[in-house]
Amino acid sequence: MIRLTDPTRVGQALAEVRQLQGMSRPACAREIAKLTGRGWRSINSQLWTWDTGACRPTLEAIGPYLTVLGLILAVDFEDEAEENP
């Protein structure tokens, strides 16, 4: 489980997971291209914008990325005030 306290960092967090798995951005882009039929170079560029925080992934766009990384997205809306009374 990866817990994000700052949802604007989702792209950077996924890049960290990808790197921990030993997968380069281009290799990941090629795998996403196989799933989606898109060109791997445009996907690689898109991943770069997510990795650097220049753009944030949409829920629709993130699905194939999660699949390639072997991750499942779970959203926890628990109030932090309840966690830290």
C-alpha positions in Angstrom: 0.0 0.0 0.0 1.2 3.5 -0.9 -0.4 6.1 1.3 -0.4 9.6 -0.3 -0.9 12.5 2.0 -0.6 14.9 -0.9 -2.8 13.7 -3.8 -1.0 16.1 -6.2 2.1 13.8 -5.9 0.4 10.7 -7.4 2.6 10.8 -10.5 5.8 11.1 -8.5 4.7 8.3 -6.2 4.0 6.0 -9.1 7.4 6.9 -10.7 9.0 5.8 -7.4 7.2 2.5 -7.5 8.1 2.0 -11.1 11.8 2.6 -10.2 11.6 0.3 -7.2 10.4 -2.4 -9.6 13.4 -1.8 -11.8 11.4 -0.6 -14.7 12.5 2.3 -16.8 10.0 4.9 -18.1 10.4 3.8 -21.7 9.9 0.2 -20.8 6.8 1.0 -18.9 5.5 3.2 -21.8 6.0 0.2 -24.2 3.9 -2.0 -21.9 1.2 0.6 -21.7 1.3 1.0 -25.5 0.6 -2.8 -25.8 -2.5 -2.4 -23.6 -3.8 0.8 -25.2 -2.7 0.8 -28.8 -1.2 4.2 -28.4 2.3 5.1 -29.4 4.9 4.4 -26.8 6.7 7.7 -27.4 3.7 9.8 -26.6 3.0 7.7 -23.5 6.7 8.1 -22.4 6.2 11.9 -22.7 3.0 11.7 -20.7 4.7 9.7 -18.0 7.5 12.2 -17.9 5.0 15.0 -17.1 3.5 12.9 -14.3 6.9 12.0 -13.0 8.1 15.6 -12.8 4.7 16.9 -11.4 4.2 19.1 -14.5 0.8 17.4 -15.0 -1.3 15.1 -12.8 -2.8 11.9 -14.2 -6.5 11.6 -14.6 -8.3 8.6 -13.2 -9.0 7.4 -16.8 -5.4 7.7 -17.9 -3.9 6.1 -14.8 -5.6 2.7 -15.3 -3.2 1.2 -17.8 -0.2 2.5 -15.8 -1.5 0.8 -12.6 -2.1 -2.4 -14.6 1.5 -2.5 -15.8 2.8 -1.8 -12.3 0.6 -4.5 -10.9 -1.2 -2.0 -8.6 -4.8 -1.4 -7.6 -6.1 2.1 -6.8 -7.9 2.5 -3.5 -9.1 5.9 -2.3 -9.3 6.5 1.4 -11.4 9.6 2.4 -10.8 9.0 6.1 -10.5 12.3 7.9 -7.0 12.9 9.2 -8.5 14.5 12.3 -10.0 11.1 13.2 -6.6 9.5 12.8 -4.8 12.0 15.0 -7.2 13.0 17.8 
